[in-house]
Amino acid sequence: MARRWPWSSGGRSGERVRGEPGSANGASSFHLSWILDTDEPLVEVSAVLEVIVPPAADRLYFWALQASFADGSTDHGSAHLGLQRNRNHPGRAAVNWGGYAPGGQVLAGSVSGLPSTPNDPNTRDYPWQPDRRYRLRISPAAGAGWQGEVTDLTSGQATVVRVLRAGGDRLAAPVVWSEVFARCDHASVTVRWSELEAVLRSGRRVAPTGLSVSYEPSRAGGCDNTNVAIDALGILQVTNTRRTIPPGARLDLRTGGDDQPGSGTER
């Protein structure tokens, strides 16, 4: 009997659209890197996240805003701030603010004021809800370090997750992403990103003019049925759907169009 590969069934030959992701961490991730038309240092970044179609599978899903910490040409690591669908927390709802130093060590931080059922310093209990908008914000903390904050835009309540003890006087390389620890064929999930904004050292607020699209290639274990799209309210990241925007594409946020579709050859 011929061997049946888990990613060949239900898609074009060689595509991974079924079964578990084969990546090193067991997730299929896809990213939207910001394109900013400025050389001025960034001191704050924020984005609004809304889970439109929540997960049905009892798996870990993580949606985050990420940025690197820098000081001139010196790298001080990077960190991610986002919401999780996480079975270890009440209501399977959590928020995470954590990251890594350049050498790969986990960044230290202050003790969060939020509880954490599994006592995880990075991941805390946070009762987010679908169809509700949350602003994620990374900014300088009073004194030193970088603060991660989430604001429920329905209630207006802002919550500081904690402060990471990372160096640097600026932020770099902002990106929003989805990290999905579910089977490629688990029920489709949709999140929307909107109101992407950076604050420059001068105090001026700017939005990215575009986004660069990347997916974890199937050769590294990623699912080939993740996709991104632009709707009237923001940018969507969707699992278990037909991919229409290829890797390497640039989404032009000024026109809402696909600026440079790329080769689409990443697999």
C-alpha positions in Angstrom: 0.0 0.0 0.0 1.3 3.4 -0.9 2.2 5.6 2.0 -0.3 8.4 2.7 1.3 11.7 3.7 -0.8 13.8 6.1 -0.3 17.0 4.0 -1.2 15.6 0.6 -4.9 14.8 1.2 -7.4 17.5 0.5 -5.1 19.9 -1.3 -2.8 20.2 -4.3 0.0 17.7 -4.5 2.6 18.2 -1.7 0.5 20.7 0.3 0.2 20.3 4.0 -3.5 20.9 4.7 -4.2 18.0 7.1 -2.6 16.7 10.3 -0.4 18.2 12.9 2.2 20.9 12.0 5.6 19.4 11.7 7.6 22.4 13.0 10.1 22.2 15.9 7.6 23.8 18.3 4.6 22.0 17.0 2.9 25.2 15.7 2.1 26.7 12.3 2.9 30.4 12.4 2.3 33.3 10.0 3.4 36.9 10.3 2.7 40.4 9.1 5.8 42.6 9.3 5.2 46.3 9.3 6.6 48.6 6.6 7.2 52.1 8.0 8.2 55.0 5.9 10.5 56.6 8.5 14.0 56.4 9.8 13.1 58.0 13.1 13.4 55.7 16.1 10.2 54.1 17.4 9.4 54.3 21.1 6.0 52.7 21.2 3.9 50.3 19.0 0.3 49.2 19.3 -2.3 47.2 17.5 -5.9 46.3 18.0 -6.8 42.6 18.0 -10.2 41.0 17.7 -10.9 37.2 17.6 -13.8 37.0 15.1 -14.1 33.3 14.7 -12.8 31.7 17.9 -11.1 28.3 18.1 -13.2 25.2 18.4 -10.3 22.8 18.9 -9.0 22.5 22.5 -5.5 23.6 21.4 -3.2 26.5 22.1 -3.6 29.6 19.9 -1.5 32.7 20.3 -2.0 36.1 18.6 0.6 38.7 19.3 2.3 42.0 18.6 6.1 41.7 18.6 8.9 44.1 18.6 12.7 44.1 19.1 14.6 46.3 21.6 17.5 48.2 20.2 20.0 50.9 21.1 21.7 52.2 18.0 23.2 49.1 16.4 22.9 47.0 19.6 20.4 44.2 19.8 18.7 43.8 23.2 16.3 41.0 22.2 12.6 41.0 21.4 9.3 40.2 23.0 5.7 39.5 22.1 2.5 40.7 23.7 -0.8 39.0 22.9 -3.8 37.0 23.8 -3.9 33.2 24.1 -6.5 30.5 23.9 -4.9 28.4 26.5 -6.5 25.4 28.4 -4.3 26.0 31.5 -6.1 29.2 32.3 -9.7 29.9 33.5 -12.1 30.1 30.6 -9.1 29.1 28.4 -8.2 32.8 28.2 -4.8 34.3 28.9 -2.5 37.2 28.0 1.3 36.8 27.5 4.1 39.4 27.7 7.5 37.7 27.4 10.5 37.5 25.2 14.1 36.5 24.7 17.6 38.1 25.0 19.9 38.0 22.0 21.5 34.8 23.3 18.1 33.0 23.6 17.7 33.4 27.4 14.2 34.3 28.6 13.9 37.9 29.5 13.4 38.6 33.2 10.5 40.9 34.3 8.5 42.3 37.1 5.9 40.2 38.9 2.6 40.7 37.2 -0.4 42.0 39.1 -2.6 39.5 37.2 -3.1 36.0 38.6 -1.8 33.0 36.8 -3.4 29.6 37.5 -0.3 27.6 36.4 2.0 30.2 38.0 3.6 31.2 34.7 5.5 34.5 34.9 4.9 35.3 31.2 1.3 34.0 30.8 -1.4 35.4 33.0 -5.1 34.8 33.4 -7.0 37.4 31.3 -10.8 36.9 30.5 -10.8 38.1 26.8 -13.8 37.4 24.7 -14.5 36.9 21.0 -16.0 39.8 19.0 -14.4 42.2 21.4 -11.5 44.6 20.5 -8.3 44.7 22.5 -5.5 47.2 22.1 -2.0 45.7 22.6 0.6 48.3 23.5 4.4 48.0 24.0 5.9 51.2 25.5 8.8 52.4 27.8 8.2 51.7 31.4 8.8 54.3 34.1 12.4 54.0 35.1 13.6 51.3 32.8 12.4 48.4 30.8 9.4 47.9 28.5 5.8 47.7 29.5 3.2 45.4 28.0 -0.4 46.7 28.3 -3.8 45.4 27.0 -6.9 47.6 26.9 -10.4 46.2 26.5 -11.9 48.8 24.1 -15.4 47.9 25.1 -15.0 48.6 28.8 -12.1 51.0 28.4 -10.1 49.1 31.1 -6.4 49.2 30.6 -4.3 46.4 32.2 -0.5 46.5 32.5 0.6 42.9 32.2 4.1 43.6 33.6 7.5 45.2 32.8 10.3 43.3 31.0 13.8 44.1 32.0 15.2 44.6 28.5 17.6 47.3 27.4 17.5 49.6 24.5 16.0 53.0 23.9 13.9 52.2 20.9 11.8 49.5 19.3 12.4 47.9 15.9 10.9 45.4 13.5 7.3 45.4 14.6 5.2 42.5 13.5 1.8 40.9 14.3 1.4 37.2 14.1 -0.6 34.1 14.7 1.0 31.0 16.3 -1.3 28.0 16.0 -0.7 24.7 17.8 -3.6 23.0 16.1 -4.0 20.5 13.2 -4.0 22.1 9.8 -7.6 20.7 9.3 -9.0 21.8 12.6 -12.0 24.2 12.3 -11.1 27.6 10.7 -10.2 30.5 13.1 -10.2 34.2 12.1 -8.7 37.1 13.9 -8.6 40.8 12.7 -5.8 43.3 13.2 -6.5 47.0 13.0 -5.2 50.4 14.1 -1.6 49.5 13.8 0.4 52.5 15.1 3.9 53.5 16.1 5.0 56.5 18.1 8.3 58.1 17.0 10.8 59.7 19.3 9.5 63.1 18.3 6.1 62.1 19.5 4.6 61.8 16.0 2.2 58.9 15.5 2.5 57.0 12.2 0.9 53.9 10.7 2.6 51.3 8.6 2.1 52.0 4.9 2.1 48.2 4.2 2.7 44.8 5.6 5.0 42.0 4.4 3.4 38.6 4.4 5.2 35.4 5.5 4.0 31.9 6.4 5.9 29.1 8.1 6.8 27.0 5.0 5.5 23.5 4.8 9.1 22.2 4.5 9.6 23.5 8.1 6.2 22.1 9.2 3.8 24.9 8.5 0.3 24.5 7.2 -0.3 25.5 3.6 -4.0 26.5 4.3 -3.4 29.7 6.3 -4.1 33.0 4.7 -4.3 36.8 5.2 -6.8 39.2 3.7 -7.9 42.9 4.0 -11.5 43.7 4.8 -13.2 47.1 5.5 -12.0 47.1 9.1 -8.5 45.7 9.1 -6.3 42.8 8.2 -7.4 39.2 8.7 -5.4 36.1 9.6 -7.3 32.9 8.9 -6.6 29.2 9.4 -7.9 26.2 7.4 -8.8 28.2 4.3 -7.7 28.6 0.7 -4.5 30.6 0.5 -4.9 33.5 -1.9 -2.1 35.8 -0.8 1.3 34.1 -1.3 4.4 34.4 0.9 6.4 37.4 0.1 3.4 39.6 -0.8 3.2 43.2 0.3 -0.1 44.4 1.4 -0.5 48.1 0.6 -2.5 49.6 3.5 -2.9 52.9 1.7 -5.0 51.3 -1.0 -6.1 48.1 0.6 -4.6 46.2 -2.3 -1.9 43.5 -2.9 1.1 45.7 -3.9 3.7 43.1 -4.7 2.4 39.5 -4.8 5.8 37.8 -4.6 6.7 34.5 -6.2 4.5 32.3 -4.1 7.1 29.6 -4.2 7.8 29.3 -0.5 6.7 25.8 0.7 
